[in-house]
């Protein structure tokens, strides 16, 4: 698509480059009826004659006929994923209208540029111990305390590739597929993917163990979808996800990490990237997804809600925001990073992220020949390690915790891993639920509870292998990390103890967040521990943890009055009008064009109309200062990769 700098599509491209916020890009009729997304609709209005699209058909037969039809039209087919009935193509206006007139068309989406969700060049403080942020999650404590390291679990990293090294030897890279250049040998000419893989599974060899990843025994499958400047396409990411669908059993892939994304342009049910993620979660794979870095405007301090990026809006995804640990192991000073993407999700208005994890000054190995270390030498540490900020870094940390959990209990479903991760997370004071989700991950608690689950327990029975409720907190760095004891289900926060019961919602064939009569919420301890139990083992250390009893580590309040860093309760799930009991007296009608927000206009961006969206803000958090002039075509074709 060629850009006219004076058109609104040009402003859209400029916003993509700079990380601007698309909170109220108009919702045209075609987008509302599910036929076509917002970007393509806008491009049609502006008279464009080239369209990067993903065409999705209603059936496999329709897909095959559609492919033949595109061939006769001499359309440029770039990528085909038959299992998802989708074709990535470049169309001119005539070809586009032919596709739109096909009765077998299910949906037409923009083949959006994607990028890694790191913040190159944004570190503002010099930390003497850059590795402390990874260990602040409790990962090292979990490994030492419960003797797990991720052995036997494979994580697929969909990113810019992976470079074998002493930290991640080639013997632990079980497969490599290059969707960009087609090379067969593992490599990473950008560096982002290797950094992500190191956070998950690096053994810290080059740092004598200091910068060890979360699960140093796990294996990696590298799927390269980002080029040497960190740019890629949605269709390539979908192709990589489909490769996982076809090969996950052969490589024992249990987890997929996606530290890439793009702004939300359509509802989750139509978004082809979201649907590709959902295909995997239904098969029992844990898919960790970055929430994005569009949570705050740097120059004004404006907080940006509805800034979670796709596919972080996928219901079944484990969507991860970022925290700043202030360079300490102790969690009492941890805060949600200002750049971290916030919910509720645009258009669907669901609560995301699911959890937050350390994502500031995270150190991992990168290959010296890659673009990132060459362009940003000030971020390098001894031994080839690099410090980076972003939800890109927080997300693989959570993937690593999932690997520890699945080693501790290989029978866990994807939904159960997600539920345990949320339930054991620690709430951070002063942050609402659409900023921190269920709270900051607690690796020790997650692994401990995972090991207690009996996946073979009959439906509707207690499946915790303990005669008494597990102690709901863990000693981390001489502080108690209280379990938040909450589960986020679409637009609701549930604070019962359903995680201790073999319930319908923990089955992967249920869509996370769906409302169904056989899904029960609101159980309490008396109900659960009065059930017929399925105690098959008793882990003594899980009954009483480090000399504490359950009574002296809870929040000191009933589940009916949970405090999420605010004065009163948060109420969700109220159709179009959602009332928040925040200390700022926030009342918001969830409409893009009609929002009442009880904060100063100087501190918030929410639901702006198209006319006053701050297009082209050069001071967005996540903006990388351009080392060279960038054309509009660069912005459009490579998202923000052109500035790196």
Secondary structure, 3 states (H helix, E strand, C coil): CCCCCCCHHHHHHHHHHHCCCCCCCCCCHHHHCCCECHHHHHHHHCCCCCEEEEEEECCHHHHHHHHHHHHHCCCEEEEEEHHHCEEEEEECHHHHHHHHCCCCEEEEEECCEEEECCCCCCCCCCCCCCCHHHHCCCHHHHHHHHCCCCCCCEEEEEECCCCCCCCCCHHHEEEEEECCCCCCCCCCCCCHHHHHHHHHHCCCHHHCCCCCCCCCCCEEEEEECCCCCCEEEHHHHHHHHHHHHHHHHHHCEEEEEECEEECCCCCCCCCHHHHHHHHHHCCCCEEEEECCCCCEECCCCCEECCCCCECCCCCCCEEEEEEECCCCCCCCCCEECCCCCCCCCCCCCCCCCCEEEECCCEEEECCCCCHHHHHCHHHECHHHEEEECCHHHHHHHHHHHHHHHHHHCCCCCHHHHHHHHHHCCECCCCCCHHHHCCCECCHHHHHHHHHHECCCCCCCCECECCCCCCCCEEEECCEEEECCCCEEECCEEECCCHHHECCHHHCCCCCCCCCCCCCCCCCCHHHHCCCCECCCCCCHHHHCECCECHHHCCCCCCHHHCCCCCCCCECCCCCCEEEECCCCCCEEECECCECCCCCCHHHEECCCCHHHCCCCCCCECCCCCCCCCCCHHHHHHHCCHHHC
